């Protein structure tokens, strides 16, 4: 499995080829990473609920200072 795919390779990929990827793969334009290709796989609803609960629990443990740092980093990247 390749560690990255080029923009040209991406244009030629089928939906089946993308879904067959075992994990997220960087998309490169020359040496610059310009995106990430993430195949979507179906997961059991129970597993998804557990993942979301874990995310919520981790977010609840963040300090106000950590939240401020995250907010600043997101603002620097144009996220709201």
N, C-alpha and C positions, 0 to 999 in steps of 0.2 A: 504494500500500500504506500502510495506517495505521501510525503509529509505536507505537500501543498499542491494546489492546482493553479494553472495560469488562467488569465481572463479568456484566452483563446480556447483552452480546454473546457472551460465552463460553458461557453457558447455551444459546444458540441455534445454536452452531457444530456442524457435522457432523465426523465423523472425516476425511472427504475434504477439507473446508475447512482443517482443522488441518494435514493433511499437505501441502497446497498452499502453506502459508506458506514463504517463501524463507529465513527465519531466525527466531531466537528473538524473541518479542514480549512486552513487559511487559504484565501484567494490572493494570488500575487500578481502584480503588474511589474514585471522585471524583478527587482529585489524588494520592492515596497509591498507590504501587506495592505490590501485595500478593503478587505472584507473577510467574512467567515461564512462557510457553507455548513449549515447544521441540518443534517437529515432528521426529519420528524418521524418518530416511531410511536406506535400506540403503546400506552402503558396502562396497567390496571388502575381504575379509579382510586382504589385503596392506597396504592403506591403514591399516586399524585397527591392525595390528601396528606399523606405522611410527609412528603417533600415540602409541601406548602406550610404545614404545621412547623416543620423544622426551621424554615425560613422565618416565619413569624416569631418563633421562640428566639432565634438569634438576633433578630431586629429588636426585640423587647429588652435584650441584655445590653444593647449599645448605650454608652453614656451620651449625655448631651454634647460633650466635646467631640465624640466620634461622629455623631450625626452632623455637627457643624462642619467637620472636615469633609464628610461625604457630600454634603450640600455644596460646599465650595468647589470640590472637584467636578461635580456634575455641572455647576454653573460655568466653570471654565470651559467645559466641553459643549456648552450650548443646550444642555438639558434643563428642563424646568423642574 
